Amino acid sequence: MWFLVQVVKGSKHYEVDSPVGNQVLISDTTEMVISARAMGAEGCRFEARKGNETFVIRDFKGAQAAGSLAAKFEALARQISALAITSDALLSDAAGESSA
C-alpha cells in the first residue's frame, strides 16, 4: 500500500522550496519512496528510491516554483491508489471511489 505523507524539516526528503509541498509517497510493502527533487534552474524530477537505487519517473525542465508541481504529484498518488495521510481524505480506494 502507498501512503502520501508530508515530511518535516530535517528529513532527507525535505526541501525549503519543495515543488510538491514536501510530500512523499511511501510504500509499506516495497520499502520504496517516491519524492520530488529540485535540480535548481535545470528543473525538477519525480524519482523513486529503494535502498541505494534511484529510478526516474518524470523530469520537468526549467526552474519550478515552490508548490508548483503539487497537483501533478497528487495525480501520481491517485494513479497508485495512495492513501493521503496529509489530510482527512482518501485519494482513492481499491474501488476507485474518493471519500472525505
PyMOL commands that set and color helices and strands:
alter all, ss='L'
color gray80, all
select helices_A, chain A and resi 40-42+70-79
alter helices_A, ss='H'
color red, helices_A
select strands_A, chain A and resi 2-6+23-27+33-38+43-50+53-61+83-84
alter strands_A, ss='S'
color yellow, strands_A
deselect
rebuild
show_as cartoon
